[in-house]
Amino acid sequence: EVQLVESGGGLVRAGGSLRLSCAASGTNRGDRAMGWFRQAPGKEREELSCIGSSDGSTYYADSVKGRFTISRDNAKNTAYLQMNSLKPEDTAVYYCHAGSRWLTREYEYWGQGTQVTVSS
């Protein structure tokens, strides 16, 4: 069993940056993908980014491409999301997932989320 805890959220002005961390406790599978979703009030969860295991392949949604960067450290069981050039529309709760198969959209474990608020 794996538990995920997100951190690094907060309040930032438009144009600023934040780095989110997703720390896994328990036994995380290094052969599975990890990634990030976000959800704004009244809206569905939006997939933002995903990173594979051995080959380090990555995926980015068009809404964040060129601004966000995903990375992971399997030895630390941690994934990161570096967010630059933040916009007010990036305001949402950000969720990490792990134990995932992104090609088939299977997400086994979820964190409880961290709030990101971007002011104008």
C-alpha positions as CSV (number, residue, x, y, z in Angstrom):
1,E,0.0,0.0,0.0
2,V,1.2,3.5,-0.9
3,Q,0.2,6.8,0.6
4,L,1.0,10.1,-1.2
5,V,1.4,13.5,0.4
6,E,1.6,16.7,-1.7
7,S,3.3,19.8,-0.5
8,G,4.6,23.1,-1.8
9,G,1.3,24.8,-2.6
10,G,0.3,28.2,-1.5
11,L,-0.5,31.8,-2.7
12,V,1.6,33.3,-5.4
13,R,1.2,36.3,-7.7
14,A,0.7,35.9,-11.5
15,G,4.0,35.3,-13.2
16,G,5.5,33.6,-10.1
17,S,6.6,30.1,-9.5
18,L,6.0,27.2,-7.2
19,R,7.4,23.7,-6.9
20,L,5.1,20.9,-5.8
21,S,6.4,17.7,-4.2
22,C,4.7,14.4,-3.9
23,A,6.2,12.1,-1.3
24,A,5.3,8.4,-1.3
25,S,5.3,6.3,1.9
26,G,5.2,2.6,1.8
27,T,6.4,0.7,-1.2
28,N,6.1,2.7,-4.4
29,R,6.6,0.9,-7.7
30,G,9.4,2.3,-9.7
31,D,8.1,0.6,-12.9
32,R,4.9,2.6,-12.8
33,A,4.1,6.2,-13.8
34,M,3.6,9.2,-11.5
35,G,1.8,12.4,-12.4
36,W,-0.3,15.4,-11.5
37,F,-3.9,16.4,-12.0
38,R,-5.7,19.5,-10.8
39,Q,-9.3,20.4,-10.0
40,A,-10.8,23.9,-9.8
41,P,-14.2,24.4,-8.0
42,G,-17.1,23.1,-10.0
43,K,-14.9,21.6,-12.7
44,E,-13.6,18.1,-13.5
45,R,-10.1,17.0,-12.7
46,E,-7.7,17.9,-15.5
47,E,-4.6,15.8,-16.2
48,L,-1.6,18.1,-16.3
49,S,1.5,15.9,-16.6
50,C,2.8,12.4,-16.2
51,I,6.3,10.8,-16.1
52,G,7.2,7.2,-16.9
53,S,9.6,4.9,-15.1
54,S,12.7,3.6,-16.8
55,D,12.8,5.8,-19.9
56,G,11.8,9.0,-18.2
57,S,9.2,9.8,-20.8
58,T,6.9,12.7,-20.0
59,Y,3.5,14.1,-21.0
60,Y,2.2,17.6,-20.6
61,A,-1.3,19.0,-21.2
62,D,-1.4,21.9,-23.7
63,S,-2.5,24.2,-20.9
64,V,0.8,23.9,-19.1
65,K,3.2,22.9,-21.8
66,G,6.3,25.1,-21.7
67,R,5.5,26.4,-18.2
68,F,5.4,23.2,-16.0
69,T,8.1,20.6,-15.7
70,I,7.7,17.2,-14.1
71,S,10.5,15.1,-12.6
72,R,10.9,12.2,-10.2
73,D,13.5,10.6,-7.9
74,N,12.7,6.9,-7.5
75,A,15.3,6.5,-4.7
76,K,13.4,9.1,-2.7
77,N,10.0,7.9,-3.9
78,T,9.2,11.5,-4.8
79,A,7.8,13.3,-7.8
80,Y,7.9,17.1,-8.4
81,L,6.1,19.6,-10.5
82,Q,7.9,22.9,-11.2
83,M,5.4,25.5,-12.1
84,N,6.6,28.7,-13.7
85,S,4.8,31.7,-15.3
86,L,1.7,31.0,-13.2
87,K,-1.6,32.4,-14.2
88,P,-4.8,33.0,-12.2
89,E,-6.5,30.2,-14.2
90,D,-3.9,27.8,-12.6
91,T,-5.7,28.2,-9.3
92,A,-6.9,24.8,-8.2
93,V,-6.2,21.9,-5.9
94,Y,-3.3,19.9,-7.3
95,Y,-3.3,16.1,-6.9
96,C,-0.5,13.6,-7.3
97,H,-0.9,10.0,-8.5
98,A,1.3,6.9,-8.5
99,G,1.3,3.3,-9.4
100,S,-0.1,4.4,-12.7
101,R,-0.3,3.2,-16.3
102,W,-0.8,6.4,-18.2
103,L,-1.4,4.8,-21.6
104,T,-4.5,3.1,-20.3
105,R,-5.3,5.9,-17.8
106,E,-5.1,3.7,-14.7
107,Y,-4.2,5.6,-11.5
108,E,-3.8,3.3,-8.5
109,Y,-2.9,5.8,-5.7
110,W,-3.9,9.4,-5.1
111,G,-2.8,12.1,-2.7
112,Q,-5.2,14.4,-0.9
113,G,-4.2,17.5,-2.8
114,T,-2.5,20.8,-2.2
115,Q,-4.0,24.2,-2.9
116,V,-2.5,26.6,-5.4
117,T,-3.9,30.1,-5.6
118,V,-2.6,32.6,-8.1
119,S,-3.6,36.2,-7.7
120,S,-3.8,38.8,-10.4
